[in-house]
Amino acid sequence: MKRGHSCISNQSIRRLARRARVKRMSALIYQQTRAVLKFFVRNLVQDALKYTEHANRKTMSTMDAIYAKASRPHPLWVRCMRTSLVF
């Protein structure tokens, strides 16, 4: 298995874009999308870990991730625009 965000294939990103009705994409969008997803998932896991630790558990549950997602602002891009991305 590959390490890091390279596990997300170009085809997977293309499928997500097609679902959002995107017709054309720049070649750079794949790398940028991976960077944003890495940032988003890392922060989501950190928030879910706080719920796990607060419940005095060592195993993260699905509900921890759901609560972490629910506690975050809905738009993905708003969070990324406020923070400088350095990858």
Contacts in CASP RR format, 6 or more apart in sequence:
PFRMAT RR
TARGET T0000
AUTHOR 0000-0000-0000
METHOD contacts of the structure
MODEL  1
MKRGHSCISNQSIRRLARRARVKRMSALIYQQTRAVLKFFVRNLVQDALK
YTEHANRKTMSTMDAIYAKASRPHPLWVRCMRTSLVF
1 7 0 8 1.000
4 38 0 8 1.000
5 34 0 8 1.000
5 35 0 8 1.000
5 37 0 8 1.000
5 38 0 8 1.000
6 34 0 8 1.000
8 33 0 8 1.000
8 34 0 8 1.000
8 37 0 8 1.000
10 30 0 8 1.000
13 29 0 8 1.000
13 30 0 8 1.000
13 33 0 8 1.000
13 34 0 8 1.000
14 25 0 8 1.000
17 25 0 8 1.000
17 29 0 8 1.000
35 85 0 8 1.000
35 87 0 8 1.000
36 76 0 8 1.000
36 77 0 8 1.000
36 80 0 8 1.000
36 85 0 8 1.000
38 87 0 8 1.000
39 80 0 8 1.000
39 83 0 8 1.000
39 85 0 8 1.000
40 76 0 8 1.000
40 79 0 8 1.000
40 80 0 8 1.000
43 72 0 8 1.000
43 79 0 8 1.000
44 65 0 8 1.000
44 68 0 8 1.000
44 69 0 8 1.000
44 72 0 8 1.000
45 65 0 8 1.000
45 68 0 8 1.000
47 68 0 8 1.000
47 71 0 8 1.000
47 72 0 8 1.000
48 60 0 8 1.000
48 64 0 8 1.000
48 65 0 8 1.000
48 67 0 8 1.000
48 68 0 8 1.000
49 60 0 8 1.000
49 64 0 8 1.000
50 68 0 8 1.000
51 60 0 8 1.000
51 63 0 8 1.000
51 64 0 8 1.000
51 67 0 8 1.000
51 68 0 8 1.000
52 58 0 8 1.000
52 59 0 8 1.000
52 60 0 8 1.000
52 61 0 8 1.000
52 64 0 8 1.000
55 64 0 8 1.000
72 79 0 8 1.000
73 79 0 8 1.000
END
